[in-house]
Amino acid sequence: MKEISLHRVNAFLLFGILFVVALYYGKVFFIPLSFAIILAMLLTPVSRWLEAKGISRIPATLLCILMLLLFIGGILLAISLQAVSFSEDLPQIQRKLSQTITQVQQWIQQKYGVAPQEQIAFVQEQISKFSQSANKFLTSWVKGAMGLITSFALVVLYLFFLMWKREKYEAFFLWVFSGDEKPVTKETLQQINKVAAQYLTGRLISMFFLAICYAIGFSIIGIENALLISLIAVLPTIIPYVGSIIGGAFPILMAFVSGSTGMVLPVIGVLVVAQVIDNNLIEPIVMGSKLNISPIMTIFAIVLGELIWGIPGMILFEPLFAIIRIICDHVPKLHPYGFLLEDDVEEPKWMDKIKHLFSKG
């Protein structure tokens, strides 16, 4: 058995610790830059297409950024318009919530003999115990969300310069890995660019599909403000695995509060059916092989991302792990780590046929 050098293990652990520390304390710098890099990879093909039509680099870059801003603005406009309609129904929702609470209190009193005053005192006691940890959790999430908003201008600025001088940064990496490694480095950069752009595009298409399914399903069931509830439920799904659970809680709550208790099960049915179709059909088709990261490593990336960067980390660390996997696959000494990261779950044959059919189209 080949002996493992203690010096190499210590060096690897030290590098990992320093890398995590740098990411944590440098998140104000790294988070906007990471978003800008992934968006640049997504918009670069659009910029090249515009340049092929005769538009120079700077106007093409500005047009790409304008399209991005219009896309985000369109989503915010749709949410704001629906929110106006939703605000008109708030008094009715409050009355329904009050009635539901009263019914629950009466049921508890009849079933267990606990008076409403005692129930309220118990709930207040539990809330006071839970408030400290809950406030800390919510504060972390709010800070993460506010960080995304306040850093948006910096993301746009980074994005402009990354797209404007993109050949310079590619030449830098090729220069650093000059000599015999240059073809390998170029192939690695191309794969990283393709995977990052494919991931973000696929995630947006997946969210669009879920929004349509939710809106249609909720409208058929009869939930008011179905479009707004669908958009709010879809936005957290940009976070893998966890986002669908967080987003699904809102329409279930609204069905329970604004409708009858009989609406809860149909809403859960719409959520489950849409998620099953999306996870097993839409995402594999639009994202190809996706990031080729094993499920356990994906969960590890989400947890580690939340610990280091909060909400932005939950979004960014999955493609970051994919980039690390690609680098490991192209560096012989790092092949074991690439093997550990990659997904070895074989897809069904029918899925391969469907993906092959779409690739022909």
N, C-alpha and C positions, 0 to 999 in steps of 0.2 A: 504493500500500500504506500502510495506517495505521501511523504511527510509534508505537513502544512507548516510553512514558516510562521513562527510567532510574530516576527517583525512585520510580515505582510498583513497578518490579521490585525495587528495593532494599527498599522498605517491605514488599513481599510476602515476600521472603526473610527479612527480620528478624523479621516476625511468625511465620513458620514455625519459625525457630530458637528463638525465645522460647517458642513453644507447646510444642515438643518438650522443651525444657529444663524447663519448668514441669511437664509430665507426668512426666518422669523423676524429678525431685527431690521432686515432690509425690505420688508413687505411693502412699505410705502413706495419704494422704487420699483420692485419686481412685479407687483400686481398689475399696474397700468402697462408696463412694458410687455408682460406676458399676454395680456388681452390684445395689445396692439400687434404683436407678432402673429398671433393666430388669425386676427382679422386681416392682416396684410397677406398672409398665405391664402385666405379665402378670396380676397378682392384682386389679387395680382392677375389671375386669368382674365378678369373683366377689364382691367387696365390694359393688358396686352391686346385684347380684342379692340378696344377703343383706339389704341395706338396704330393698329393695323388698318383702321379706317381713316387714318390721316390726322388724328388728333395728337398733339404733342404730349410729352410725359406729364408736365405739371397740370394742364387742364384735365387730362384723363384721370389723374390721381384725385383732383378736386371733385370731379364728377362721381367717382367711386365713393368718396367720403360723403358727398351730398346724398347719394342713393342710400347709404347706411343711415344717415340722419333722418331721411324721409321715412324709411322703414320703421325706425324706432319711434318717430313722431306719430306715424299712423297707428301704431299699437297703443300709444298713450292717449291719442285722440279717441280711439274706439272705447277704451276703458273709461275715459272721462265722460263721454256721451252716455254710456250705459250707467255710469255712476249717478248721473242726474236723475235718470228714471228710477234707479234703485233707492235714492234718498226719499222719493215720494212714498215709497212703501215702508219706510222705517217705522212710522207709528204703528202700522198693522203688524209688523214683525215684532215690535216690542210688546204689543198686547198679546200676541200669540205666545211669546216667550214667557210672559207673566202667567198666562193661563196654564202653560205646560209645567212651570215650576209649582204652581198651586196644586195641580193634579198629582204631581210626583210626591209632594208633601202629604197630601191626603192619603195616597196609596201606602206610603211608609207608615203613617199613623195607624191606618186600619190593619196593616200587615204585622207591624212590630210594636205598636203602641207607643211610638215616640212622638211627642207633641211637636208641632211646627217650630215653636220657640227653641226647643232642644236641638232640633235639626239645624236651625240657623246658627246656633252657638257652636255646634260641632263643626259645621262647614267653615265658620270663621276661624276656629282653632286650627283646622287643617290648612286653611289658606295662609295663616300667619306662619305656620311651620314651613310651608312650601314656597313662600314668597321670596325668601332670600336666594335660594337656588334658581327659582324661575326668573327673578329679576336679573340675575347674573347671566343666565342663558339668553334672555330676550335682549339684554344690553349688548351682548356679543353679536347677536344677529342684526340688531339695528345699526351698530357701528359698522358691520360689514356692508350692509345695504347703503348706508350713508357714504361709506368709503368708495363704493362703486360710482355713486352720483358725483361726489366731489372730484373724483379722479378722471371723470369722463373727458374733460378738456385736455388733460395730459395724454389720455389714450389717443385722442384725435391728433394731437401734435406728433406723438411718436409714430402713429400710423402714416401720416403724411411723409415724414422723412424716410421711414422704412420702405415705402413704395416708390418714392422719388429716386432714391439712390440704392435700389435693391441689388444691382449688379456689383456694387462696391462691397457689400457685406458678403455676397457669395464669393467674390474674389478673395476676400480676407480669409475665409475658411479654407479655400483651396490653396492659398499661399502658406498658411500655417501648416497644412498637411501636404506639403509639396513632395515631389519625387514620385516614387512608385505608388504612394497612397492616394494620389490625386484622383484617379478614376473612382476609387472606392469612396472617397469623400464626396465626390460629386453625386454618385448614386445615393449615398446616405442622405444628402441634403434634399435630393429630389423625392425620396420616400417620405422624409419628415414633412416636406411641404404638402405632399399629396395626402398623407394621413391626417394632418391637422385640418386642412381644408375640407376633406371628406367628412371628418367627424363633425365639424361645426355645421356644414350644410345638411348632413343627415339629421343632426339634432333639431335644426330649425324645421325641416320637413316633417319630422316626427311630431313636433309640437303643433304644427299647423294641422296635421291629420287628427291629432287628439282633440284640438279645439273644435274642428268640424264635427267629429263624432259626438263629443260632449254636447255641443249646442243642439244638434239634431235630436239626440236622445233625451236631453232635458226638456226640449220643446214638446216632444211627443208625450212625455210623462205629464207635462203641464206645469213645470216650475216657472215662475215669473223671473224675468231678467236672466234668461238662460244664457244669453251671449256673454254677459258680464261674469256670471258665475263660471262659465267655461274658460274664459280668459284667465281669471284668477286661479282656477284649478290647474291650468296648463303651465303658467309661468314657472312654478317651482320644479317642473319636470326637466328643466335644463340640468338639474342635479341628478345624476344616475341613481336608480333604486330609491333613495330616500325622498326625492322630489315628488314622485307619484303618490307616496303615502301622505306627505304634507299637503299636496294639492287636493287630494281626494277628500280630506277631512272637511274642507270648506263647503262643497256642495251637499255633503251628507248633513252637516249642521244646518244649512239653509233649508234643506228639505224637511228636516225635523221641526224647525222653528216656523217657517212660513207656510208650510203645507200641513198635511196630516201625517201621522206616523206610518201610514200605509205607503207613503212615497219613499221612505228610506230604503227599503229593499230594491225597488226599481232603480233608484239612483246608484246604489252599490252595483247592481247588475250592469248598468251602462258603463260605469267606471271599469269594472273587471273585464267586460267584453272588449272595450276599446284598448285597454292595456295589453290584453292577450294578443289581439290582432297586431298592435304596434310592435310589441316585443318579438313576436315570432314571424312577422311578415314585413312590416314597413321598414323597421330599422335594419334588418339584414339586407334588404334590397337597396335602400338608399345609402347605406353606410358600407356596403361591400363586406369586407372582412372585419369591418369596424376597426378597433384599435388593436385587436389580437392580444388582449390582456385577459388573463384568467379571472374568473369571477371573484376569487378570494383576494387577488391583488387589486381588483377594482374597488372592492370594499375597503381594503387597506389604504388605497389612494384617497378615497373620500374621507375616511376618518383622519388620516394624517393631514390632509388638506384643511379640514375644519380646525384641527388643533393649531396649525401654523398660520393659516391665512383667513380662517373663518369661512364665510359663504363663498368668496372668490376662490378659495382653495378647493372647496368641494366641486367647483365647476372646472378649474384648471388642472388639477392634479391628475385626472385620468388621462388627458392628452399628454401631460408631462411624462407620465409613466410610459406611455406609448413611444415617446421620443427617446427615452432612456433605453427601451427595449430595442429600438431600431439601431441605436449606437452600439449596444451590446452585441447585436447580431453581426455587425460589421467589424468588430474588434475581436480577434481570436481569443485573447486572454479573458474577455468578458462574456464569452459564449455561455458559460454556466448560468450567469445571471439573466441573460436573455431567455434561456430555457426555463428558468424559474418564473419569469414574468409572462411568457407567452401562454395563449389559450390553447389547450390541447383537446378541447371538447369538439368532437366531430358533429357537423351539422347534418340533418336528415338529407337523404338524396333528393327528395322532392324540393327542398329549399335550394339545392345546387342547381336544379333544372330551372326553377323560377328566376334565380339570379342570372343564369346563363341566357335565358330568354330576354331579360331586360337589358343585359349587356349588348346583345345583338341589336336591340332597338336603339 
